[in-house]
């Protein structure tokens, strides 16, 4: 099975090279690498071009944000499986995608997900938080559970059938897609009990009070529009689950 990895990037000259190297170093797997740049104004594109021979598709043009860029990459993907690797994240080792393919094939799954470490931006050896997941059970969404989005790999056919990332949910677009795929449409998702991704701290939804407030509102919208009862309870549980992840 071919795995398409999509990286959306904008002005990430500090970290994009680490991201690219973690993709192209994956062993024993058929990879298609797609990089969608939002018309960066720093040296990001120059760094990407150093690896032009190992990148299958590179687009550099204005977009409507990260999820719009991801949708562009997914539309261009020709792989059987699609994974997302953000420009400041890295695969944990060189055999991650081999495990992804093996699990999807052996379990006849539509998607797989695993564990994630949050690491310091300037020192990836320093772990600040561990997202240890567990086997998928649909009812767990009602108590705030969700898999770590950067560790989620989904068959291309699911995107073709159920659509891509909605741009109506801001930074919760990944949460809405997970609810839509795993809860509403009940695709078969299998847990890989391995560390798959190291994620640098400081994401779109973290930081200022305004960002945190908007993240809360968008999470709420995603929960309500999926059809859950007691959305505030689910949100409360979702926040509580994060506390246990800090080391």
FIKOLZA-1660 file (N, C-alpha, C; in steps of 0.1 Angstrom, whole numbers, plus 5000, padded with zeros to 4 digits):
% residues 247
   i   px   py   pz ch aa at
   1 5008 4988 5000  A  X  N
   1 5000 5000 5000  A  X CA
   1 5009 5012 5000  A  X  C
   2 5005 5022 4992  A  X  N
   2 5012 5035 4992  A  X CA
   2 5007 5044 5003  A  X  C
   3 5016 5051 5010  A  X  N
   3 5012 5061 5020  A  X CA
   3 5015 5075 5015  A  X  C
   4 5005 5083 5015  A  X  N
   4 5007 5097 5011  A  X CA
   4 5008 5105 5024  A  X  C
   5 5019 5112 5026  A  X  N
   5 5021 5121 5037  A  X CA
   5 5020 5136 5033  A  X  C
   6 5011 5143 5039  A  X  N
   6 5008 5157 5036  A  X CA
   6 5014 5166 5047  A  X  C
   7 5022 5176 5043  A  X  N
   7 5027 5186 5052  A  X CA
   7 5022 5200 5047  A  X  C
   8 5015 5207 5056  A  X  N
   8 5011 5220 5053  A  X CA
   8 5021 5229 5061  A  X  C
   9 5026 5239 5054  A  X  N
   9 5037 5247 5060  A  X CA
   9 5035 5262 5056  A  X  C
  10 5038 5271 5066  A  X  N
  10 5039 5285 5063  A  X CA
  10 5049 5291 5072  A  X  C
  11 5060 5297 5067  A  X  N
  11 5070 5304 5074  A  X CA
  11 5075 5295 5086  A  X  C
  12 5080 5284 5083  A  X  N
  12 5085 5274 5093  A  X CA
  12 5100 5271 5090  A  X  C
  13 5108 5281 5087  A  X  N
  13 5122 5278 5083  A  X CA
  13 5130 5271 5094  A  X  C
  14 5126 5273 5107  A  X  N
  14 5133 5267 5118  A  X CA
  14 5132 5252 5119  A  X  C
  15 5120 5247 5115  A  X  N
  15 5117 5233 5118  A  X CA
  15 5114 5224 5105  A  X  C
  16 5111 5230 5094  A  X  N
  16 5107 5223 5083  A  X CA
  16 5117 5212 5078  A  X  C
  17 5130 5215 5079  A  X  N
  17 5140 5205 5075  A  X CA
  17 5139 5192 5084  A  X  C
  18 5137 5194 5097  A  X  N
  18 5136 5182 5105  A  X CA
  18 5124 5174 5101  A  X  C
  19 5113 5181 5098  A  X  N
  19 5100 5174 5094  A  X CA
  19 5103 5166 5081  A  X  C
  20 5108 5172 5071  A  X  N
  20 5111 5166 5059  A  X CA
  20 5120 5154 5060  A  X  C
  21 5131 5155 5068  A  X  N
  21 5140 5144 5070  A  X CA
  21 5133 5132 5077  A  X  C
  22 5124 5135 5086  A  X  N
  22 5117 5124 5093  A  X CA
  22 5108 5116 5084  A  X  C
  23 5103 5123 5073  A  X  N
  23 5095 5116 5063  A  X CA
  23 5103 5108 5054  A  X  C
  24 5113 5114 5048  A  X  N
  24 5121 5107 5037  A  X CA
  24 5130 5096 5043  A  X  C
  25 5132 5096 5056  A  X  N
  25 5140 5086 5062  A  X CA
  25 5132 5073 5066  A  X  C
  26 5119 5073 5063  A  X  N
  26 5111 5061 5066  A  X CA
  26 5115 5050 5057  A  X  C
  27 5116 5038 5063  A  X  N
  27 5121 5026 5056  A  X CA
  27 5111 5016 5052  A  X  C
  28 5114 5010 5041  A  X  N
  28 5106 4998 5036  A  X CA
  28 5091 5001 5034  A  X  C
  29 5088 5013 5028  A  X  N
  29 5074 5016 5026  A  X CA
  29 5074 5025 5013  A  X  C
  30 5063 5024 5006  A  X  N
  30 5061 5032 4994  A  X CA
  30 5055 5045 4998  A  X  C
  31 5062 5056 4997  A  X  N
  31 5058 5069 5002  A  X CA
  31 5056 5079 4991  A  X  C
  32 5045 5086 4992  A  X  N
  32 5043 5098 4983  A  X CA
  32 5043 5110 4993  A  X  C
  33 5052 5120 4991  A  X  N
  33 5053 5131 5000  A  X CA
  33 5048 5144 4993  A  X  C
  34 5038 5150 4999  A  X  N
  34 5032 5162 4994  A  X CA
  34 5034 5173 5004  A  X  C
  35 5039 5184 4999  A  X  N
  35 5042 5196 5007  A  X CA
  35 5034 5208 5001  A  X  C
  36 5025 5214 5010  A  X  N
  36 5017 5225 5005  A  X CA
  36 5021 5237 5013  A  X  C
  37 5028 5246 5007  A  X  N
  37 5033 5258 5013  A  X CA
  37 5023 5270 5011  A  X  C
  38 5021 5278 5021  A  X  N
  38 5011 5289 5020  A  X CA
  38 5017 5302 5015  A  X  C
  39 5027 5301 5006  A  X  N
  39 5034 5312 5000  A  X CA
  39 5042 5319 5011  A  X  C
  40 5051 5311 5017  A  X  N
  40 5060 5316 5028  A  X CA
  40 5068 5328 5023  A  X  C
  41 5071 5336 5033  A  X  N
  41 5079 5348 5030  A  X CA
  41 5093 5347 5036  A  X  C
  42 5096 5336 5043  A  X  N
  42 5110 5334 5049  A  X CA
  42 5117 5325 5040  A  X  C
  43 5126 5317 5045  A  X  N
  43 5135 5308 5037  A  X CA
  43 5129 5294 5036  A  X  C
  44 5116 5292 5040  A  X  N
  44 5110 5279 5040  A  X CA
  44 5111 5272 5027  A  X  C
  45 5107 5279 5016  A  X  N
  45 5107 5272 5003  A  X CA
  45 5121 5269 4998  A  X  C
  46 5130 5277 5001  A  X  N
  46 5144 5274 4997  A  X CA
  46 5149 5261 5004  A  X  C
  47 5145 5259 5017  A  X  N
  47 5149 5247 5024  A  X CA
  47 5142 5235 5018  A  X  C
  48 5129 5237 5015  A  X  N
  48 5121 5226 5009  A  X CA
  48 5127 5222 4996  A  X  C
  49 5132 5231 4988  A  X  N
  49 5137 5228 4975  A  X CA
  49 5150 5220 4975  A  X  C
  50 5157 5221 4987  A  X  N
  50 5169 5212 4988  A  X CA
  50 5166 5197 4987  A  X  C
  51 5153 5194 4990  A  X  N
  51 5148 5180 4989  A  X CA
  51 5139 5178 4978  A  X  C
  52 5140 5186 4968  A  X  N
  52 5130 5185 4957  A  X CA
  52 5129 5171 4950  A  X  C
  53 5141 5164 4950  A  X  N
  53 5141 5151 4943  A  X CA
  53 5134 5141 4952  A  X  C
  54 5131 5144 4965  A  X  N
  54 5125 5134 4973  A  X CA
  54 5111 5138 4977  A  X  C
  55 5106 5149 4972  A  X  N
  55 5093 5154 4974  A  X CA
  55 5085 5152 4961  A  X  C
  56 5074 5145 4962  A  X  N
  56 5066 5142 4950  A  X CA
  56 5058 5154 4945  A  X  C
  57 5052 5162 4954  A  X  N
  57 5044 5173 4950  A  X CA
  57 5048 5185 4959  A  X  C
  58 5050 5196 4953  A  X  N
  58 5052 5209 4961  A  X CA
  58 5044 5220 4955  A  X  C
  59 5035 5225 4963  A  X  N
  59 5027 5237 4959  A  X CA
  59 5030 5248 4968  A  X  C
  60 5033 5260 4963  A  X  N
  60 5035 5272 4971  A  X CA
  60 5026 5283 4966  A  X  C
  61 5015 5286 4973  A  X  N
  61 5005 5295 4969  A  X CA
  61 4997 5300 4981  A  X  C
  62 4990 5311 4981  A  X  N
  62 4982 5315 4992  A  X CA
  62 4971 5305 4995  A  X  C
  63 4967 5304 5007  A  X  N
  63 4956 5295 5011  A  X CA
  63 4948 5302 5022  A  X  C
  64 4937 5295 5026  A  X  N
  64 4929 5300 5037  A  X CA
  64 4932 5294 5051  A  X  C
  65 4945 5290 5052  A  X  N
  65 4949 5284 5065  A  X CA
  65 4953 5270 5064  A  X  C
  66 4957 5264 5075  A  X  N
  66 4963 5250 5075  A  X CA
  66 4954 5240 5069  A  X  C
  67 4941 5240 5073  A  X  N
  67 4932 5230 5069  A  X CA
  67 4928 5231 5054  A  X  C
  68 4928 5243 5049  A  X  N
  68 4926 5245 5035  A  X CA
  68 4938 5238 5027  A  X  C
  69 4950 5241 5033  A  X  N
  69 4962 5235 5027  A  X CA
  69 4962 5220 5027  A  X  C
  70 4958 5214 5039  A  X  N
  70 4957 5200 5040  A  X CA
  70 4947 5194 5030  A  X  C
  71 4936 5201 5028  A  X  N
  71 4926 5196 5018  A  X CA
  71 4932 5196 5004  A  X  C
  72 4940 5206 5001  A  X  N
  72 4946 5206 4988  A  X CA
  72 4956 5194 4986  A  X  C
  73 4963 5191 4997  A  X  N
  73 4972 5180 4996  A  X CA
  73 4965 5167 4995  A  X  C
  74 4954 5165 5003  A  X  N
  74 4946 5153 5002  A  X CA
  74 4940 5151 4988  A  X  C
  75 4936 5162 4982  A  X  N
  75 4930 5161 4968  A  X CA
  75 4941 5156 4958  A  X  C
  76 4953 5160 4961  A  X  N
  76 4964 5156 4951  A  X CA
  76 4970 5142 4954  A  X  C
  77 4967 5137 4966  A  X  N
  77 4973 5124 4970  A  X CA
  77 4968 5112 4962  A  X  C
  78 4977 5103 4959  A  X  N
  78 4974 5091 4951  A  X CA
  78 4976 5078 4959  A  X  C
  79 4980 5080 4972  A  X  N
  79 4982 5069 4981  A  X CA
  79 4969 5062 4986  A  X  C
  80 4971 5050 4991  A  X  N
  80 4959 5043 4997  A  X CA
  80 4956 5048 5011  A  X  C
  81 4967 5053 5018  A  X  N
  81 4966 5058 5031  A  X CA
  81 4971 5072 5032  A  X  C
  82 4964 5081 5040  A  X  N
  82 4969 5095 5041  A  X CA
  82 4972 5098 5055  A  X  C
  83 4984 5104 5057  A  X  N
  83 4988 5108 5070  A  X CA
  83 4992 5123 5069  A  X  C
  84 4990 5130 5081  A  X  N
  84 4993 5144 5081  A  X CA
  84 5005 5146 5091  A  X  C
  85 5016 5153 5086  A  X  N
  85 5027 5156 5095  A  X CA
  85 5029 5171 5094  A  X  C
  86 5026 5178 5106  A  X  N
  86 5028 5192 5106  A  X CA
  86 5042 5196 5105  A  X  C
  87 5044 5209 5100  A  X  N
  87 5058 5213 5096  A  X CA
  87 5068 5214 5108  A  X  C
  88 5063 5214 5120  A  X  N
  88 5072 5214 5132  A  X CA
  88 5072 5201 5140  A  X  C
  89 5066 5191 5134  A  X  N
  89 5065 5177 5140  A  X CA
  89 5074 5168 5133  A  X  C
  90 5077 5156 5140  A  X  N
  90 5085 5146 5134  A  X CA
  90 5080 5132 5138  A  X  C
  91 5082 5123 5128  A  X  N
  91 5079 5109 5132  A  X CA
  91 5089 5104 5142  A  X  C
  92 5085 5096 5151  A  X  N
  92 5093 5092 5163  A  X CA
  92 5105 5083 5159  A  X  C
  93 5104 5076 5148  A  X  N
  93 5116 5068 5143  A  X CA
  93 5114 5065 5128  A  X  C
  94 5122 5056 5123  A  X  N
  94 5122 5054 5108  A  X CA
  94 5113 5043 5104  A  X  C
  95 5106 5036 5113  A  X  N
  95 5098 5025 5109  A  X CA
  95 5083 5027 5112  A  X  C
  96 5079 5040 5114  A  X  N
  96 5065 5043 5117  A  X CA
  96 5056 5039 5106  A  X  C
  97 5059 5042 5094  A  X  N
  97 5049 5040 5083  A  X CA
  97 5048 5025 5080  A  X  C
  98 5059 5018 5082  A  X  N
  98 5058 5003 5081  A  X CA
  98 5047 4997 5090  A  X  C
  99 5048 5002 5103  A  X  N
  99 5038 4997 5112  A  X CA
  99 5023 5001 5108  A  X  C
 100 5022 5013 5103  A  X  N
 100 5009 5018 5099  A  X CA
 100 5003 5009 5088  A  X  C
 101 5011 5006 5078  A  X  N
 101 5007 4998 5067  A  X CA
 101 5003 4984 5072  A  X  C
 102 5012 4978 5081  A  X  N
 102 5010 4965 5086  A  X CA
 102 4997 4964 5094  A  X  C
 103 4994 4974 5102  A  X  N
 103 4982 4973 5110  A  X CA
 103 4969 4975 5102  A  X  C
 104 4970 4984 5092  A  X  N
 104 4958 4986 5083  A  X CA
 104 4955 4973 5075  A  X  C
 105 4966 4967 5071  A  X  N
 105 4964 4955 5063  A  X CA
 105 4959 4943 5071  A  X  C
 106 4966 4941 5083  A  X  N
 106 4963 4929 5091  A  X CA
 106 4950 4930 5098  A  X  C
 107 4946 4942 5102  A  X  N
 107 4934 4944 5109  A  X CA
 107 4922 4948 5100  A  X  C
 108 4925 4949 5087  A  X  N
 108 4915 4954 5077  A  X CA
 108 4908 4966 5082  A  X  C
 109 4916 4976 5086  A  X  N
 109 4911 4988 5092  A  X CA
 109 4910 4999 5082  A  X  C
 110 4902 5009 5085  A  X  N
 110 4901 5021 5077  A  X CA
 110 4910 5032 5082  A  X  C
 111 4915 5031 5095  A  X  N
 111 4924 5041 5101  A  X CA
 111 4931 5035 5112  A  X  C
 112 4943 5041 5115  A  X  N
 112 4950 5037 5127  A  X CA
 112 4955 5050 5134  A  X  C
 113 4958 5048 5147  A  X  N
 113 4963 5060 5155  A  X CA
 113 4972 5054 5166  A  X  C
 114 4980 5063 5172  A  X  N
 114 4989 5058 5182  A  X CA
 114 4992 5068 5193  A  X  C
 115 5004 5068 5198  A  X  N
 115 5007 5077 5209  A  X CA
 115 5016 5088 5204  A  X  C
 116 5016 5099 5212  A  X  N
 116 5023 5111 5208  A  X CA
 116 5030 5117 5220  A  X  C
 117 5042 5123 5218  A  X  N
 117 5049 5130 5228  A  X CA
 117 5049 5145 5224  A  X  C
 118 5045 5154 5234  A  X  N
 118 5048 5168 5232  A  X CA
 118 5062 5171 5237  A  X  C
 119 5070 5178 5228  A  X  N
 119 5084 5181 5232  A  X CA
 119 5086 5196 5231  A  X  C
 120 5097 5200 5238  A  X  N
 120 5100 5215 5237  A  X CA
 120 5104 5218 5223  A  X  C
 121 5101 5231 5219  A  X  N
 121 5103 5235 5205  A  X CA
 121 5118 5235 5202  A  X  C
 122 5126 5239 5212  A  X  N
 122 5141 5240 5209  A  X CA
 122 5149 5228 5214  A  X  C
 123 5142 5218 5219  A  X  N
 123 5149 5206 5224  A  X CA
 123 5139 5194 5224  A  X  C
 124 5139 5187 5214  A  X  N
 124 5130 5176 5212  A  X CA
 124 5132 5164 5222  A  X  C
 125 5144 5164 5228  A  X  N
 125 5147 5154 5238  A  X CA
 125 5139 5157 5251  A  X  C
 126 5134 5169 5253  A  X  N
 126 5127 5172 5265  A  X CA
 126 5112 5170 5263  A  X  C
 127 5106 5160 5269  A  X  N
 127 5092 5157 5268  A  X CA
 127 5084 5165 5279  A  X  C
 128 5074 5172 5275  A  X  N
 128 5066 5180 5284  A  X CA
 128 5053 5173 5287  A  X  C
 129 5048 5164 5278  A  X  N
 129 5035 5159 5279  A  X CA
 129 5034 5146 5271  A  X  C
 130 5028 5136 5276  A  X  N
 130 5026 5123 5268  A  X CA
 130 5011 5120 5266  A  X  C
 131 5008 5119 5253  A  X  N
 131 4994 5115 5250  A  X CA
 131 4994 5100 5247  A  X  C
 132 4991 5092 5257  A  X  N
 132 4990 5078 5256  A  X CA
 132 4975 5075 5253  A  X  C
 133 4972 5069 5242  A  X  N
 133 4959 5066 5238  A  X CA
 133 4955 5052 5243  A  X  C
 134 4944 5047 5237  A  X  N
 134 4939 5034 5241  A  X CA
 134 4930 5029 5229  A  X  C
 135 4927 5016 5229  A  X  N
 135 4919 5011 5218  A  X CA
 135 4906 5019 5216  A  X  C
 136 4902 5020 5204  A  X  N
 136 4890 5028 5200  A  X CA
 136 4877 5022 5205  A  X  C
 137 4869 5029 5212  A  X  N
 137 4856 5025 5216  A  X CA
 137 4847 5038 5213  A  X  C
 138 4837 5036 5205  A  X  N
 138 4829 5048 5200  A  X CA
 138 4823 5055 5212  A  X  C
 139 4818 5048 5222  A  X  N
 139 4812 5055 5233  A  X CA
 139 4821 5064 5241  A  X  C
 140 4834 5062 5240  A  X  N
 140 4844 5070 5247  A  X CA
 140 4843 5085 5243  A  X  C
 141 4839 5088 5231  A  X  N
 141 4837 5102 5227  A  X CA
 141 4828 5109 5236  A  X  C
 142 4819 5103 5242  A  X  N
 142 4809 5109 5251  A  X CA
 142 4815 5114 5264  A  X  C
 143 4827 5109 5267  A  X  N
 143 4835 5113 5279  A  X CA
 143 4848 5120 5275  A  X  C
 144 4848 5127 5264  A  X  N
 144 4859 5136 5260  A  X CA
 144 4871 5129 5253  A  X  C
 145 4870 5116 5250  A  X  N
 145 4881 5109 5244  A  X CA
 145 4883 5114 5229  A  X  C
 146 4895 5114 5225  A  X  N
 146 4898 5115 5211  A  X CA
 146 4912 5110 5208  A  X  C
 147 4915 5105 5197  A  X  N
 147 4929 5101 5194  A  X CA
 147 4937 5114 5191  A  X  C
 148 4950 5113 5192  A  X  N
 148 4959 5124 5188  A  X CA
 148 4959 5126 5173  A  X  C
 149 4954 5137 5168  A  X  N
 149 4953 5139 5154  A  X CA
 149 4966 5137 5146  A  X  C
 150 4977 5141 5151  A  X  N
 150 4990 5139 5143  A  X CA
 150 4993 5124 5141  A  X  C
 151 4988 5116 5149  A  X  N
 151 4991 5101 5148  A  X CA
 151 4980 5094 5140  A  X  C
 152 4971 5101 5134  A  X  N
 152 4960 5094 5127  A  X CA
 152 4963 5093 5112  A  X  C
 153 4962 5080 5108  A  X  N
 153 4963 5077 5094  A  X CA
 153 4950 5071 5089  A  X  C
 154 4945 5076 5078  A  X  N
 154 4932 5072 5073  A  X CA
 154 4933 5068 5058  A  X  C
 155 4925 5058 5054  A  X  N
 155 4925 5055 5040  A  X CA
 155 4919 5066 5032  A  X  C
 156 4925 5068 5020  A  X  N
 156 4920 5078 5011  A  X CA
 156 4905 5077 5008  A  X  C
 157 4901 5065 5007  A  X  N
 157 4887 5062 5004  A  X CA
 157 4877 5069 5014  A  X  C
 158 4882 5070 5026  A  X  N
 158 4873 5076 5036  A  X CA
 158 4871 5091 5033  A  X  C
 159 4882 5098 5029  A  X  N
 159 4881 5112 5025  A  X CA
 159 4873 5114 5013  A  X  C
 160 4874 5104 5004  A  X  N
 160 4865 5105 4992  A  X CA
 160 4851 5103 4995  A  X  C
 161 4848 5095 5005  A  X  N
 161 4834 5092 5008  A  X CA
 161 4828 5102 5018  A  X  C
 162 4836 5107 5028  A  X  N
 162 4830 5116 5038  A  X CA
 162 4835 5130 5038  A  X  C
 163 4844 5133 5029  A  X  N
 163 4849 5147 5028  A  X CA
 163 4861 5150 5036  A  X  C
 164 4867 5162 5034  A  X  N
 164 4879 5165 5040  A  X CA
 164 4877 5174 5052  A  X  C
 165 4886 5183 5056  A  X  N
 165 4885 5191 5067  A  X CA
 165 4875 5203 5064  A  X  C
 166 4866 5205 5073  A  X  N
 166 4857 5216 5072  A  X CA
 166 4864 5229 5076  A  X  C
 167 4862 5240 5069  A  X  N
 167 4868 5252 5073  A  X CA
 167 4859 5261 5082  A  X  C
 168 4849 5255 5087  A  X  N
 168 4839 5262 5095  A  X CA
 168 4842 5260 5110  A  X  C
 169 4852 5253 5114  A  X  N
 169 4855 5250 5128  A  X CA
 169 4868 5255 5133  A  X  C
 170 4875 5264 5126  A  X  N
 170 4887 5270 5131  A  X CA
 170 4897 5259 5134  A  X  C
 171 4904 5261 5146  A  X  N
 171 4914 5251 5150  A  X CA
 171 4908 5238 5154  A  X  C
 172 4895 5237 5155  A  X  N
 172 4888 5224 5159  A  X CA
 172 4885 5216 5146  A  X  C
 173 4890 5220 5135  A  X  N
 173 4886 5213 5122  A  X CA
 173 4891 5198 5123  A  X  C
 174 4902 5195 5129  A  X  N
 174 4907 5182 5130  A  X CA
 174 4898 5174 5140  A  X  C
 175 4893 5180 5151  A  X  N
 175 4884 5173 5160  A  X CA
 175 4871 5170 5153  A  X  C
 176 4866 5179 5145  A  X  N
 176 4853 5177 5138  A  X CA
 176 4854 5166 5128  A  X  C
 177 4866 5165 5121  A  X  N
 177 4868 5154 5112  A  X CA
 177 4869 5141 5119  A  X  C
 178 4875 5140 5130  A  X  N
 178 4876 5128 5138  A  X CA
 178 4862 5124 5143  A  X  C
 179 4854 5133 5148  A  X  N
 179 4841 5130 5152  A  X CA
 179 4832 5124 5140  A  X  C
 180 4834 5131 5129  A  X  N
 180 4826 5127 5117  A  X CA
 180 4830 5114 5112  A  X  C
 181 4843 5111 5111  A  X  N
 181 4848 5098 5106  A  X CA
 181 4845 5087 5116  A  X  C
 182 4850 5088 5128  A  X  N
 182 4850 5077 5138  A  X CA
 182 4837 5075 5145  A  X  C
 183 4830 5086 5148  A  X  N
 183 4818 5085 5156  A  X CA
 183 4805 5085 5146  A  X  C
 184 4804 5095 5138  A  X  N
 184 4792 5095 5129  A  X CA
 184 4792 5084 5119  A  X  C
 185 4803 5082 5112  A  X  N
 185 4803 5072 5101  A  X CA
 185 4809 5059 5105  A  X  C
 186 4814 5059 5117  A  X  N
 186 4819 5046 5124  A  X CA
 186 4829 5038 5115  A  X  C
 187 4839 5045 5110  A  X  N
 187 4849 5038 5103  A  X CA
 187 4857 5030 5113  A  X  C
 188 4863 5019 5108  A  X  N
 188 4871 5010 5117  A  X CA
 188 4885 5016 5120  A  X  C
 189 4887 5021 5132  A  X  N
 189 4900 5026 5136  A  X CA
 189 4907 5017 5146  A  X  C
 190 4920 5015 5144  A  X  N
 190 4927 5005 5153  A  X CA
 190 4939 5013 5160  A  X  C
 191 4941 5010 5172  A  X  N
 191 4951 5016 5180  A  X CA
 191 4964 5008 5179  A  X  C
 192 4975 5016 5176  A  X  N
 192 4989 5011 5176  A  X CA
 192 4995 5016 5189  A  X  C
 193 4998 5007 5198  A  X  N
 193 5004 5011 5211  A  X CA
 193 5019 5014 5209  A  X  C
 194 5022 5024 5202  A  X  N
 194 5036 5028 5199  A  X CA
 194 5036 5043 5198  A  X  C
 195 5048 5049 5202  A  X  N
 195 5050 5063 5200  A  X CA
 195 5052 5065 5185  A  X  C
 196 5043 5073 5179  A  X  N
 196 5043 5076 5164  A  X CA
 196 5049 5089 5161  A  X  C
 197 5046 5100 5169  A  X  N
 197 5050 5113 5165  A  X CA
 197 5055 5121 5177  A  X  C
 198 5065 5129 5175  A  X  N
 198 5069 5139 5184  A  X CA
 198 5064 5153 5179  A  X  C
 199 5057 5160 5188  A  X  N
 199 5050 5172 5184  A  X CA
 199 5056 5184 5192  A  X  C
 200 5061 5193 5186  A  X  N
 200 5067 5205 5193  A  X CA
 200 5055 5213 5199  A  X  C
 201 5057 5218 5211  A  X  N
 201 5047 5225 5218  A  X CA
 201 5044 5239 5211  A  X  C
 202 5032 5244 5213  A  X  N
 202 5028 5257 5207  A  X CA
 202 5021 5255 5194  A  X  C
 203 5008 5251 5195  A  X  N
 203 5000 5249 5183  A  X CA
 203 4991 5260 5180  A  X  C
 204 4982 5259 5170  A  X  N
 204 4973 5269 5166  A  X CA
 204 4963 5273 5177  A  X  C
 205 4959 5263 5185  A  X  N
 205 4949 5266 5195  A  X CA
 205 4954 5270 5208  A  X  C
 206 4968 5270 5210  A  X  N
 206 4974 5273 5223  A  X CA
 206 4979 5287 5223  A  X  C
 207 4980 5293 5235  A  X  N
 207 4986 5306 5236  A  X CA
 207 4978 5316 5243  A  X  C
 208 4973 5326 5236  A  X  N
 208 4965 5337 5241  A  X CA
 208 4951 5332 5246  A  X  C
 209 4946 5341 5255  A  X  N
 209 4932 5338 5260  A  X CA
 209 4922 5337 5248  A  X  C
 210 4924 5346 5239  A  X  N
 210 4915 5346 5227  A  X CA
 210 4916 5333 5219  A  X  C
 211 4928 5328 5217  A  X  N
 211 4929 5315 5210  A  X CA
 211 4922 5304 5218  A  X  C
 212 4924 5304 5231  A  X  N
 212 4918 5293 5239  A  X CA
 212 4903 5294 5239  A  X  C
 213 4898 5307 5239  A  X  N
 213 4884 5309 5239  A  X CA
 213 4878 5304 5226  A  X  C
 214 4885 5307 5215  A  X  N
 214 4880 5303 5202  A  X CA
 214 4881 5288 5200  A  X  C
 215 4891 5282 5206  A  X  N
 215 4892 5267 5205  A  X CA
 215 4881 5261 5213  A  X  C
 216 4877 5266 5224  A  X  N
 216 4865 5261 5232  A  X CA
 216 4853 5262 5224  A  X  C
 217 4850 5274 5218  A  X  N
 217 4838 5276 5210  A  X CA
 217 4837 5266 5198  A  X  C
 218 4849 5265 5191  A  X  N
 218 4849 5256 5180  A  X CA
 218 4847 5241 5183  A  X  C
 219 4853 5237 5194  A  X  N
 219 4851 5224 5200  A  X CA
 219 4836 5221 5202  A  X  C
 220 4830 5231 5209  A  X  N
 220 4816 5230 5212  A  X CA
 220 4807 5229 5200  A  X  C
 221 4810 5237 5189  A  X  N
 221 4803 5236 5177  A  X CA
 221 4804 5222 5171  A  X  C
 222 4817 5217 5171  A  X  N
 222 4819 5204 5165  A  X CA
 222 4811 5193 5172  A  X  C
 223 4811 5194 5185  A  X  N
 223 4803 5184 5193  A  X CA
 223 4788 5185 5190  A  X  C
 224 4783 5197 5191  A  X  N
 224 4769 5199 5189  A  X CA
 224 4765 5194 5175  A  X  C
 225 4772 5198 5165  A  X  N
 225 4769 5195 5151  A  X CA
 225 4770 5180 5147  A  X  C
 226 4778 5173 5156  A  X  N
 226 4779 5158 5154  A  X CA
 226 4766 5151 5159  A  X  C
 227 4759 5158 5168  A  X  N
 227 4747 5153 5173  A  X CA
 227 4747 5148 5188  A  X  C
 228 4758 5151 5195  A  X  N
 228 4759 5147 5209  A  X CA
 228 4750 5154 5218  A  X  C
 229 4745 5148 5228  A  X  N
 229 4738 5154 5239  A  X CA
 229 4749 5158 5250  A  X  C
 230 4746 5168 5258  A  X  N
 230 4755 5172 5269  A  X CA
 230 4768 5177 5264  A  X  C
 231 4769 5186 5255  A  X  N
 231 4782 5190 5249  A  X CA
 231 4791 5196 5259  A  X  C
 232 4786 5204 5269  A  X  N
 232 4795 5210 5279  A  X CA
 232 4801 5199 5288  A  X  C
 233 4794 5188 5291  A  X  N
 233 4800 5177 5299  A  X CA
 233 4811 5171 5291  A  X  C
 234 4809 5169 5278  A  X  N
 234 4820 5163 5269  A  X CA
 234 4832 5172 5269  A  X  C
 235 4830 5185 5268  A  X  N
 235 4841 5195 5267  A  X CA
 235 4849 5194 5281  A  X  C
 236 4841 5194 5292  A  X  N
 236 4848 5193 5305  A  X CA
 236 4856 5181 5306  A  X  C
 237 4851 5170 5302  A  X  N
 237 4859 5157 5302  A  X CA
 237 4871 5158 5293  A  X  C
 238 4869 5164 5282  A  X  N
 238 4880 5165 5272  A  X CA
 238 4892 5173 5278  A  X  C
 239 4889 5184 5286  A  X  N
 239 4899 5192 5292  A  X CA
 239 4906 5184 5304  A  X  C
 240 4898 5177 5311  A  X  N
 240 4903 5169 5323  A  X CA
 240 4913 5159 5318  A  X  C
 241 4910 5152 5307  A  X  N
 241 4918 5142 5301  A  X CA
 241 4932 5147 5299  A  X  C
 242 4933 5160 5295  A  X  N
 242 4946 5166 5292  A  X CA
 242 4955 5167 5304  A  X  C
 243 4949 5169 5315  A  X  N
 243 4957 5171 5328  A  X CA
 243 4965 5158 5331  A  X  C
 244 4960 5146 5328  A  X  N
 244 4967 5134 5331  A  X CA
 244 4979 5132 5321  A  X  C
 245 4980 5140 5311  A  X  N
 245 4990 5137 5301  A  X CA
 245 5003 5144 5304  A  X  C
 246 5003 5154 5314  A  X  N
 246 5015 5161 5317  A  X CA
 246 5025 5153 5325  A  X  C
 247 5037 5154 5322  A  X  N
 247 5048 5147 5329  A  X CA
 247 5056 5157 5338  A  X  C
% end
